[in-house]
């Protein structure tokens, strides 16, 4: 597939950028509607969202660059070339999560309420954004026999068929999105549990998908995405259990307990 969707004079508009922009638009629209029902001012949400998007992009890029430091040290101009790919979702989650926490304190909005409302659309955005890897012919899995794996994709760079790991993760993210939407409407769910469930569910799928990929960010012999995913799962389970024991119920006032912890 051609990674360039169309040209405007000398400017090449890439599918990768279009898909990310579409994911962001859907996320902002969905999150705004969800939080409006919970009494959060739309302007406050947009301020939080804009800051979060910037920090998420920075976190995703810094994370990726740090784990490919020899290449970017030799090619410093490529550091800002995000249109070539190279955004690590775990870095984005960390950077974006910190931004949400800080901005929620500033606007006196409960952090967990904000997180619960936006994470389903984060999962949906990831499902859409993963198709950017398809157009860039990146983030694919190990080589396979197309007779045994008929849904394998042909990669021009290798001349072989590979696991379409972008597709596996996209489908998993769609399932996570649906599960989180359903979970968010259950009466037994407490504040913060949708956000924590996202970290657990997404991480479980990522551990499997990462085991098939050929371009994993490595720390010695360890695949960093799997390591971070395991940490996310363990920490999320501990926090979920702690909050369920400590907080038996939550007040509907969205501006109470602004620290959200």
C-alpha positions as CSV (number, residue, x, y, z in Angstrom):
1,X,0.0,0.0,0.0
2,X,1.1,3.5,-0.7
3,X,1.7,5.3,2.7
4,X,0.8,8.6,1.0
5,X,-2.9,9.2,0.8
6,X,-2.7,12.3,-1.5
7,X,-0.5,15.2,-2.4
8,X,-1.2,18.9,-1.9
9,X,1.5,20.6,-4.0
10,X,4.8,19.5,-2.4
11,X,3.0,18.3,0.8
12,X,2.4,14.6,1.1
13,X,-0.5,13.7,3.3
14,X,0.1,10.3,4.8
15,X,-2.5,7.7,5.8
16,X,-0.6,7.4,9.2
17,X,-1.4,11.0,10.0
18,X,-5.0,10.9,8.7
19,X,-5.7,7.8,10.8
20,X,-4.2,9.4,14.0
21,X,-6.1,12.6,13.4
22,X,-9.4,10.6,12.9
23,X,-8.7,8.7,16.1
24,X,-8.1,12.0,18.0
25,X,-11.3,13.5,16.7
26,X,-13.4,10.5,17.7
27,X,-11.7,10.4,21.1
28,X,-12.4,14.1,21.8
29,X,-16.0,13.9,20.6
30,X,-16.8,10.7,22.5
31,X,-15.0,11.9,25.7
32,X,-16.7,15.3,25.6
33,X,-20.2,13.7,25.3
34,X,-19.5,11.2,28.1
35,X,-18.1,13.9,30.5
36,X,-20.9,16.3,29.7
37,X,-23.4,13.8,31.0
38,X,-21.3,13.7,34.2
39,X,-21.4,17.4,34.7
40,X,-17.9,18.3,33.5
41,X,-17.7,21.7,31.8
42,X,-16.9,21.2,28.1
43,X,-14.3,24.0,28.0
44,X,-12.5,22.4,31.0
45,X,-12.5,19.0,29.2
46,X,-11.1,20.5,26.0
47,X,-8.3,22.2,27.9
48,X,-7.5,18.9,29.6
49,X,-7.7,17.0,26.2
50,X,-5.4,19.4,24.3
51,X,-2.7,19.2,26.9
52,X,-3.1,15.5,27.2
53,X,-2.8,15.0,23.4
54,X,0.4,17.0,23.3
55,X,1.9,15.2,26.3
56,X,0.8,11.8,24.9
57,X,2.6,12.5,21.6
58,X,5.7,13.7,23.4
59,X,5.7,10.7,25.7
60,X,5.1,8.2,22.8
61,X,8.0,9.7,20.8
62,X,10.5,10.1,23.7
63,X,9.8,6.5,24.7
64,X,10.4,5.2,21.2
65,X,13.5,7.4,20.6
66,X,15.1,6.3,24.0
67,X,14.9,2.7,23.1
68,X,16.3,3.3,19.6
69,X,18.9,5.8,20.8
70,X,21.9,4.6,18.6
71,X,19.9,5.1,15.4
72,X,18.6,8.6,16.4
73,X,22.0,9.7,17.7
74,X,23.3,8.9,14.2
75,X,20.3,10.5,12.5
76,X,19.1,13.3,14.7
77,X,16.9,14.8,12.0
78,X,14.7,11.7,12.2
79,X,13.8,12.4,15.9
80,X,10.9,14.7,14.8
81,X,9.9,12.6,11.8
82,X,6.8,11.0,13.4
83,X,5.3,10.6,9.9
84,X,7.8,7.8,9.4
85,X,6.2,6.0,12.4
86,X,7.8,5.5,15.8
87,X,5.2,6.3,18.4
88,X,5.2,3.9,21.3
89,X,1.7,3.6,22.9
90,X,3.1,2.8,26.3
91,X,5.0,6.1,26.3
92,X,1.8,7.8,25.2
93,X,-0.2,6.2,28.0
94,X,2.3,7.3,30.6
95,X,2.7,10.8,29.2
96,X,-1.0,11.3,28.7
97,X,-1.9,9.8,32.1
98,X,0.4,12.2,33.9
99,X,-1.1,15.1,31.9
100,X,-4.6,14.1,32.8
101,X,-3.7,13.9,36.5
102,X,-2.1,17.3,36.6
103,X,-4.8,19.0,34.6
104,X,-7.6,17.4,36.7
105,X,-6.0,18.8,39.8
106,X,-5.8,22.2,38.2
107,X,-9.5,22.3,37.2
108,X,-10.6,20.4,40.3
109,X,-12.1,17.5,38.4
110,X,-12.0,14.0,39.8
111,X,-9.1,12.2,38.0
112,X,-10.8,8.8,38.0
113,X,-14.0,10.1,36.6
114,X,-12.1,11.7,33.8
115,X,-10.1,8.6,33.1
116,X,-13.1,6.3,33.1
117,X,-14.8,8.5,30.5
118,X,-11.9,8.7,28.1
119,X,-10.2,5.3,28.1
120,X,-12.9,3.5,26.0
121,X,-12.2,6.1,23.3
122,X,-8.5,5.6,23.8
123,X,-9.0,1.9,22.9
124,X,-11.1,2.8,19.9
125,X,-8.5,5.3,18.8
126,X,-5.8,2.7,19.1
127,X,-7.9,0.3,16.9
128,X,-8.1,2.9,14.2
129,X,-4.5,4.1,14.5
130,X,-3.0,0.6,14.2
131,X,-4.0,0.7,10.5
132,X,-1.4,3.3,10.0
133,X,1.1,0.5,10.6
134,X,-0.5,-1.3,7.7
135,X,0.0,1.6,5.2
136,X,3.6,2.1,6.5
137,X,4.3,-1.7,6.3
138,X,5.6,-1.7,9.8
139,X,4.8,-3.4,13.2
140,X,4.3,-6.7,11.5
141,X,4.9,-10.2,12.9
142,X,7.3,-13.0,12.1
143,X,7.3,-14.6,8.7
144,X,4.7,-17.4,8.1
145,X,3.6,-19.8,5.4
146,X,0.5,-18.1,3.7
147,X,-0.9,-21.6,3.1
148,X,-1.1,-22.2,6.9
149,X,-2.0,-18.5,7.7
150,X,-4.2,-17.4,4.8
151,X,-4.7,-13.9,6.4
152,X,-0.9,-13.2,6.4
153,X,0.2,-10.0,4.6
154,X,3.0,-9.7,2.1
155,X,5.8,-7.2,3.1
156,X,7.8,-5.8,0.2
157,X,10.9,-5.1,2.3
158,X,11.3,-8.7,3.2
159,X,9.7,-10.4,0.2
160,X,7.8,-12.7,2.7
161,X,4.4,-13.1,4.2
162,X,4.1,-12.1,7.9
163,X,1.6,-12.2,10.8
164,X,-0.5,-9.0,10.5
165,X,0.0,-8.1,14.1
166,X,-1.4,-4.6,13.5
167,X,-4.7,-6.3,12.7
168,X,-4.6,-8.6,15.7
169,X,-4.1,-5.6,18.0
170,X,-6.7,-3.5,16.2
171,X,-9.3,-6.2,16.6
172,X,-8.4,-6.7,20.3
173,X,-8.7,-2.9,20.9
174,X,-12.2,-2.9,19.3
175,X,-13.2,-5.7,21.7
176,X,-11.7,-3.8,24.6
177,X,-13.6,-0.7,23.6
178,X,-16.9,-2.7,23.5
179,X,-16.2,-4.3,26.9
180,X,-15.3,-1.0,28.5
181,X,-18.5,0.7,27.2
182,X,-20.6,-2.2,28.6
183,X,-18.6,-2.2,31.9
184,X,-19.2,1.5,32.3
185,X,-23.0,1.0,32.4
186,X,-22.9,-1.7,35.2
187,X,-24.1,-0.6,38.6
188,X,-21.5,-2.7,40.5
189,X,-18.6,-0.8,38.9
190,X,-16.9,1.8,41.1
191,X,-15.1,4.9,40.0
192,X,-11.7,4.2,38.5
193,X,-12.5,0.6,37.6
194,X,-13.1,1.2,33.9
195,X,-9.8,3.0,33.6
196,X,-8.0,0.2,35.5
197,X,-9.8,-2.5,33.5
198,X,-8.5,-0.8,30.3
199,X,-4.9,-1.1,31.4
200,X,-5.5,-4.8,32.3
201,X,-7.3,-5.8,29.2
202,X,-5.2,-3.9,26.7
203,X,-2.0,-5.2,28.4
204,X,-3.1,-8.8,28.2
205,X,-3.7,-8.5,24.4
206,X,-0.4,-6.6,23.9
207,X,1.6,-9.3,25.7
208,X,0.4,-11.9,23.1
209,X,0.7,-9.6,20.1
210,X,4.2,-8.4,21.1
211,X,5.4,-12.0,21.2
212,X,4.8,-12.3,17.4
213,X,6.4,-9.0,16.4
214,X,9.8,-8.6,14.9
215,X,10.4,-5.0,15.7
216,X,10.0,-4.9,19.5
217,X,11.8,-2.3,21.6
218,X,14.2,-4.3,23.6
219,X,15.9,-4.0,27.0
220,X,18.6,-6.6,26.8
221,X,16.8,-9.9,26.1
222,X,13.4,-8.5,27.2
223,X,10.6,-7.1,25.1
224,X,9.8,-3.8,26.7
225,X,6.2,-3.8,25.7
226,X,5.7,-7.1,27.5
227,X,7.5,-5.9,30.6
228,X,5.5,-2.7,30.8
229,X,2.3,-4.6,30.1
230,X,3.0,-7.0,33.0
231,X,3.7,-4.0,35.3
232,X,0.5,-2.3,34.2
233,X,-1.5,-5.4,34.9
234,X,0.0,-6.0,38.4
235,X,-0.2,-2.3,39.5
236,X,-3.8,-2.0,38.1
237,X,-5.0,-5.1,40.0
238,X,-3.4,-3.8,43.3
239,X,-4.9,-0.4,42.9
240,X,-8.3,-1.8,41.9
241,X,-8.4,-4.1,45.0
242,X,-7.2,-1.3,47.2
243,X,-9.8,1.2,46.0
244,X,-12.6,-1.3,46.2
245,X,-11.8,-2.1,49.8
246,X,-11.2,1.5,50.9
247,X,-14.0,3.2,49.0
248,X,-17.3,1.5,49.4
249,X,-19.2,4.1,47.4
250,X,-18.6,7.3,45.5
251,X,-20.4,10.6,45.6
252,X,-21.8,11.8,42.3
253,X,-20.2,15.2,42.7
254,X,-17.6,15.3,39.9
255,X,-15.6,18.0,41.6
256,X,-15.1,16.2,45.0
257,X,-11.8,14.6,45.8
258,X,-10.0,16.5,42.9
259,X,-6.8,14.6,43.5
260,X,-8.7,11.4,42.6
261,X,-6.6,9.1,44.7
